[in-house]
């Protein structure tokens, strides 16, 4: 009889031990899931922070290129004036001013494409000045 009681107590102890092992296993899995979830949350928040930071940097570049566009428009005004005066005097357009006017147009195009996010390529001065595609002859 004492043997039976020992066996029952032993079985009961094994059951409790198995139950404790299962509970520990469940707790371990829950902790692992929580850590994974928290890590993903932190990573997503860091990514949002990087995105916000890059958005502010892009905003500064946009401001810079808006100012550059105003300067280029001012230069364009003088190109127009000099070209008009040259045509009055020499009866033909100046080829150098035509080529420069074309490159100014290409520059305006590249700036507008960048500041409207149509392109990720930053224009001059972050890449070379645009080249004229045609030779103007009259």
N, C-alpha and C positions, 0 to 999 in steps of 0.2 A: 504494500500500500504506500509506503514511503517512496518507493521507486516510481509509482504512478504519479504521485504528487510532484516529485522532482521532474518527471517527464513533462507533466502539464505545465509546471512553472517554467521549465526550459522552453517549451513550445510558445508559451505566452511571452516570454522574454524575447524569443526570436521574432515573434509577430511585432512586438513593440519596436525592436531593433530595425526590422524591415520597414515598419511604418515611419520611424525616425529617418531612416535612409531615404525613403521616398520623399518625405517632407523636405529634407535637406537638398535633395536633387531638384525638387520643384522651386525651392527658394533660390538655388544657384541659377536655374534657368531664368527665373524672374529678374534676378539681379543682372544677369547678362543681357536680357532684353532691355531693361531699363538703361543700362550703360550704353547699349547700341542706339537706343532711341535718343538719349541725351546727346550722344556724340553726333548723330545726324542733325539734331536741332542746332547744335553749336556750329556745325559745318555750314548749314543752310543760312544761319545768321551771319556767319563770317562771309559767305558768298554774297549775301545781300549788302553787307558793309563794303565789300570790294566793289560791287556794282555801283553803289551810291558814290563811293570815292571816285571811281572812273567816270561817273556821270558828271561830278563836279569838275573834274579835270577837263572833260570834253566841253563843258560849259565855258571854261576859261579859254580853251582853244577857239570856240565859236566866237566869243567876244573879241579875241585877237584878230580873227579873220574878218569879222565885221569891220573893225577899224582898218585893217589892211585893204578891204574892198573900198572904203571911202577914200583912202589915199590913192588907190589905183584909179578910181573914178576922177579924182582931181587931176591925175597925170593924163588920163584919157581926154579931159577937157583941153589940155594944152596940146596934145597930139592933134586934136581936131582943129584947133586954131592954127597951128603951124602948117598942117596939111592944107588947109584952106588958103592961107597966105601963099604957100608954095605953089599951089595950083593957079592962083591969080598971077603970080610973077612968071612962073616957068611954063604955064599952060599944060602941065601934066602932074600927076600925083608923085610924091616922093616914095620910091620903092622901099626905103628903109623904114619910113613911118608906116607904110602899109603893112610890112612884116611885123613891126612892133605892135601895131593896132590889132593884128590878128592874134599875136601872142597874149595881148591884154585880154582879148575876148576869151581865149582858151583858159587864161588864169581865172577870169570871172566865173566861167563855167565850172572849173575844178573847185573853186571856193563854194559856190552854191551847192554843188553835189556833196561836198563834205559837211557843210553846216545843216543841210537838210537830211543828213544820214543816208543819202543815196550811194555814198562811197565812204570807205574807211581810210582812203588815201588822203593824207594831209597835203595840201598844195604848198607852193613856194612860201616860205624859205625852208620847209622840211623836205622838199625834194627839188630837183632842178627846175629852173624857169621853163615854161612850155616853149617848144620850138615851133616855128612857122612851118606849115605843111605845104604851102604853095609859094612859088615865085610870082610876084605881081609885075606884069609887063603891060604897058599900054603904048 
